[in-house]
Amino acid sequence: MPSSTYPTLDELLTLSTISVEAAANLLGISRQAAYNAARRGELPVIEVGRRIRIKARPLYVLLTDTATNDVAE
């Protein structure tokens, strides 16, 4: 996937991890806000050295649960 192309919500199910920038795009927040959320443990991450990747499937669940809850309220 080219770095300028972000996955869609449905594509998360086919991926293991995504970049913090791609997660920020899906969440509608800034890149820095996503890094801060990852460091606070608010996003499901894998850290390898200094590199942070967001776990795709848990992020999908987080996003779809939030969407379901918003509709139900």
C-alpha distances in whole Angstrom, upper triangle without the diagonal:
4,6,8,7,8,8,12,15,15,11,12,15,12,11,13,12,10,11,15,14,11,14,17,15,16,19,20,21,21,19,22,23,20,21,25,24,22,25,28,26,25,22,21,20,19,21,20,23,22,18,18,15,16,16,14,17,20,18,18,22,23,21,23,26,26,26,29,31,31,32,34,36
4,5,5,8,10,14,17,17,14,15,18,16,14,16,15,12,12,15,13,11,15,16,15,16,19,20,21,20,18,21,23,20,21,24,24,23,25,28,27,26,23,23,21,21,22,21,23,22,18,18,16,17,18,17,20,23,20,20,24,25,23,25,28,28,27,30,33,32,33,36,37
4,6,7,10,14,17,18,15,15,18,17,14,16,14,10,9,12,10,9,13,14,12,14,17,17,18,16,14,17,19,17,17,21,21,20,22,25,25,24,21,21,19,19,19,19,21,19,16,15,14,15,17,16,20,21,19,20,23,23,22,24,27,27,26,30,31,31,32,35,36
4,7,10,13,16,18,15,16,19,18,16,18,16,13,11,13,10,9,13,13,11,13,16,16,17,15,14,17,19,17,18,22,22,21,24,26,26,25,22,22,21,21,22,22,24,22,19,18,16,17,19,18,21,23,20,20,24,24,22,24,27,26,26,29,31,30,31,34,35
4,7,9,13,14,12,13,16,15,14,16,14,11,11,13,11,8,12,13,10,12,15,15,16,16,15,19,20,17,19,22,22,21,24,26,25,24,21,21,20,21,22,23,25,23,20,18,16,16,18,15,18,20,18,18,21,21,19,21,24,24,23,26,28,27,28,32,33
4,7,10,12,9,10,14,13,12,14,12,9,9,11,8,5,8,10,7,8,12,12,14,14,13,17,17,15,17,20,19,18,21,23,22,20,17,18,17,19,20,21,24,22,18,16,14,13,15,12,15,17,14,14,18,18,15,17,21,20,19,23,25,24,25,28,29
4,7,8,6,7,10,10,9,12,11,8,10,12,11,7,9,11,9,8,12,13,15,16,15,19,19,16,18,21,19,18,22,24,22,20,17,17,17,18,20,22,24,23,19,17,14,12,13,10,12,15,12,11,15,16,13,15,18,18,18,20,23,22,23,26,28
4,5,5,7,10,10,11,14,13,11,13,14,13,9,10,12,9,7,11,12,15,17,17,20,20,17,20,22,20,20,23,24,23,20,17,17,18,20,23,24,27,26,22,20,16,14,14,11,12,14,12,10,14,14,12,12,16,16,15,17,20,20,20,23,25
4,5,5,8,10,11,13,13,11,14,14,14,11,10,12,10,7,10,12,15,17,17,21,19,16,19,21,19,19,22,23,21,18,15,16,17,19,22,24,27,26,23,20,16,14,13,9,10,12,9,7,10,11,8,9,12,13,12,14,17,17,17,20,22
4,5,6,8,10,13,14,13,16,17,17,13,13,16,14,11,14,16,19,21,21,24,23,20,22,25,22,21,25,26,23,21,18,18,19,21,24,26,29,28,25,22,18,16,14,10,10,13,11,8,11,13,11,10,14,15,14,15,18,19,19,21,23
4,5,5,7,10,11,10,14,16,15,12,12,15,14,11,14,17,19,21,20,23,22,19,21,24,22,21,24,25,23,21,18,17,18,19,22,23,26,26,22,20,16,14,13,9,10,13,12,9,13,15,13,13,16,18,17,18,21,22,22,24,27
4,5,5,8,8,8,12,13,14,10,10,13,13,10,13,16,17,19,18,21,20,17,19,21,19,17,21,22,20,18,14,13,14,15,19,20,24,23,19,17,13,11,9,5,6,9,8,6,10,12,11,11,14,16,15,17,20,20,21,23,25
4,6,8,10,11,15,16,18,14,13,17,16,14,16,19,21,23,22,24,23,20,22,24,21,20,23,24,21,20,16,15,16,17,20,22,25,25,22,19,15,13,10,7,6,9,10,7,10,12,12,12,14,17,16,17,20,21,22,24,26
4,7,9,11,14,17,18,14,15,18,17,15,18,21,23,24,23,25,25,21,23,26,23,21,25,26,23,22,18,16,17,17,20,21,25,25,21,19,15,14,11,8,8,12,12,11,13,16,15,15,18,20,20,21,24,25,25,27,30
4,6,7,11,14,15,12,12,16,16,14,17,19,21,22,20,23,22,19,20,23,21,18,21,23,21,20,16,14,14,14,16,17,21,21,17,15,12,10,8,6,8,11,11,10,13,15,15,16,19,20,20,22,24,25,26,28,30
4,7,11,13,15,13,13,16,17,16,17,21,21,22,20,22,22,18,18,21,19,16,19,21,18,18,14,12,11,10,13,14,18,18,15,13,9,9,6,5,7,10,10,11,13,15,16,17,19,21,22,23,25,26,28,29,31
4,7,9,12,10,10,13,14,13,15,18,18,19,16,18,18,14,15,18,16,13,16,18,16,16,12,10,8,8,11,12,16,15,12,10,6,5,4,5,8,10,9,11,13,14,15,17,19,20,21,23,24,25,27,29,30
4,7,8,6,7,10,11,11,13,15,15,15,13,15,16,12,13,16,15,12,16,18,16,15,12,11,10,10,12,13,16,15,12,9,6,5,7,6,10,11,10,11,14,14,14,17,19,19,20,23,24,25,26,29,30
4,5,5,6,9,10,11,12,14,14,13,10,12,13,10,10,14,13,11,14,17,16,15,12,12,10,10,11,13,15,13,9,7,5,6,9,9,13,14,12,14,17,16,16,19,21,21,22,24,26,26,28,30,31
4,5,5,6,9,10,10,12,11,10,7,9,10,6,7,10,10,8,11,13,13,12,9,11,9,11,11,13,15,13,10,7,6,6,10,11,14,14,11,14,17,15,15,18,20,19,20,23,24,24,27,29,29
4,5,5,6,9,10,10,9,8,5,9,10,7,8,12,12,11,14,16,16,15,12,14,13,14,15,17,18,15,12,10,9,9,13,13,16,16,13,15,18,17,16,19,21,20,21,24,25,24,27,29,30
4,5,5,6,9,10,10,10,8,12,12,9,11,14,14,13,16,18,17,16,13,13,13,15,16,18,20,18,14,12,10,9,11,10,14,14,11,12,16,15,13,16,19,18,18,22,23,23,24,27,28
4,5,5,6,8,9,10,8,11,10,7,10,12,11,10,14,15,14,12,9,10,11,13,15,17,19,18,14,11,9,7,9,9,12,11,8,10,13,11,10,14,16,15,16,19,20,20,22,24,25
4,5,5,6,5,6,5,8,8,5,8,11,10,10,14,15,15,12,10,13,13,16,17,19,21,18,16,13,12,10,13,12,15,15,11,13,15,13,12,15,17,15,16,20,20,19,22,25,25
4,5,5,6,8,8,11,11,9,12,14,14,14,17,18,18,16,14,16,16,18,20,22,24,21,18,16,14,12,15,13,16,16,12,13,16,15,12,15,18,16,16,20,21,19,21,24,25
4,6,8,10,11,14,12,10,14,16,14,14,18,18,18,15,12,14,15,18,20,22,25,23,20,16,14,12,13,11,13,13,9,10,13,11,9,11,14,13,12,16,17,16,18,21,22
4,6,9,10,12,10,8,12,13,11,12,16,16,15,12,11,13,15,18,20,23,25,22,20,17,15,12,14,12,14,13,9,10,13,10,8,11,13,11,11,15,16,15,17,20,20
4,7,9,12,10,9,13,14,13,15,18,18,18,15,14,17,18,21,22,25,27,24,22,19,17,15,17,16,18,17,13,14,16,14,11,14,16,13,13,17,18,16,18,21,21
4,7,8,6,7,10,11,10,12,15,15,16,13,13,16,17,20,21,23,25,22,20,17,16,14,17,17,19,18,14,16,18,15,13,17,18,15,16,20,19,18,21,23,23
4,5,5,6,9,10,11,12,14,15,17,15,14,17,17,20,20,22,23,20,18,16,16,15,18,18,21,20,16,18,20,18,16,20,21,19,20,23,23,22,24,27,26
4,5,5,6,9,10,11,12,14,15,14,13,15,15,17,17,19,19,16,14,12,13,12,16,16,20,19,16,18,20,18,17,21,22,20,21,25,25,24,27,29,29
4,5,5,6,9,10,11,12,14,13,13,16,15,17,17,19,19,15,14,13,14,14,18,19,22,20,17,20,22,19,19,23,24,21,23,26,26,25,28,30,30
4,5,5,6,9,10,10,12,11,11,14,14,17,17,20,21,17,16,14,15,14,17,18,20,18,15,18,20,17,16,20,21,18,20,23,23,22,25,27,26
4,5,5,6,9,10,11,9,8,11,11,14,14,17,18,15,14,11,11,10,13,14,17,15,12,15,17,14,14,18,19,17,19,22,22,21,24,26,26
4,5,5,6,9,10,10,9,11,10,12,12,15,15,12,11,8,10,10,14,15,18,16,14,17,19,17,17,21,21,20,22,25,25,25,28,29,29
4,5,5,6,9,9,9,12,12,14,14,17,17,14,14,11,13,13,16,18,20,18,16,19,20,17,18,21,22,20,22,25,24,24,27,29,28
4,5,5,6,5,6,9,10,13,14,17,18,16,15,12,12,11,13,15,17,14,12,16,16,13,14,18,18,16,19,22,21,21,24,26,25
4,5,5,6,5,7,7,10,10,13,15,13,11,8,9,8,11,13,15,13,11,15,16,14,15,18,19,18,20,23,22,23,26,27,27
4,5,8,8,10,9,11,10,13,14,12,12,9,11,11,14,17,19,16,15,19,19,17,19,22,22,21,24,26,25,26,29,30,30
4,6,8,10,10,13,13,17,17,15,15,13,14,13,15,18,19,16,15,19,19,16,18,21,20,19,22,24,23,24,27,28,27
4,5,7,8,11,12,15,17,15,15,12,12,11,12,15,16,13,12,16,16,13,16,19,18,17,21,22,21,22,26,26,26
4,7,9,13,14,18,19,18,17,13,13,11,12,14,15,11,10,14,13,10,12,16,15,14,17,19,18,19,22,23,23
4,6,10,12,15,18,16,14,11,10,7,8,10,11,9,7,11,11,9,11,14,14,13,16,18,18,19,22,23,23
4,7,10,14,16,16,14,10,9,6,6,8,9,6,7,10,11,9,12,15,15,15,18,19,20,21,24,25,25
4,6,10,12,12,10,7,6,4,6,9,11,9,9,13,14,13,15,18,18,18,21,23,23,24,27,28,29
4,7,10,10,8,6,5,6,7,10,12,12,12,15,16,16,18,21,21,22,24,26,27,28,30,31,32
4,6,7,6,5,6,9,10,14,16,15,15,19,20,19,21,24,24,25,27,29,29,31,33,35,35
4,6,5,7,8,11,13,16,18,18,18,21,23,22,24,27,28,28,30,32,33,34,37,38,39
4,5,8,11,14,16,19,22,21,21,24,26,25,27,30,30,31,33,35,35,36,39,40,41
4,7,10,13,16,19,22,21,20,24,26,24,26,29,30,29,32,34,34,35,38,39,39
4,7,10,13,16,19,18,18,21,23,22,23,26,27,27,29,31,32,33,35,37,37
4,7,10,13,16,15,14,17,19,18,19,22,23,23,25,28,28,29,31,33,34
4,7,9,12,12,11,14,16,16,17,20,21,21,23,25,26,27,29,31,32
4,6,9,9,7,11,13,12,13,16,17,17,19,21,22,23,25,27,28
4,6,6,6,9,11,11,12,14,16,17,19,20,21,23,25,26,27
4,6,5,6,9,10,10,12,14,15,16,18,20,21,23,24,26
4,5,5,6,9,10,10,12,14,15,16,18,20,21,22,24
4,5,5,6,9,10,10,12,14,15,16,18,20,21,23
4,5,5,6,9,10,11,12,14,15,17,19,20,21
4,5,5,6,8,10,11,12,14,15,17,18,20
4,5,5,6,8,10,10,12,14,15,16,18
4,6,5,6,9,10,11,12,15,15,17
4,6,5,6,9,10,11,13,14,16
4,5,5,6,9,10,11,12,14
4,5,5,6,9,10,11,12
4,5,5,6,9,10,11
4,5,5,6,9,10
4,6,5,6,9
4,5,5,6
4,5,5
4,6
4
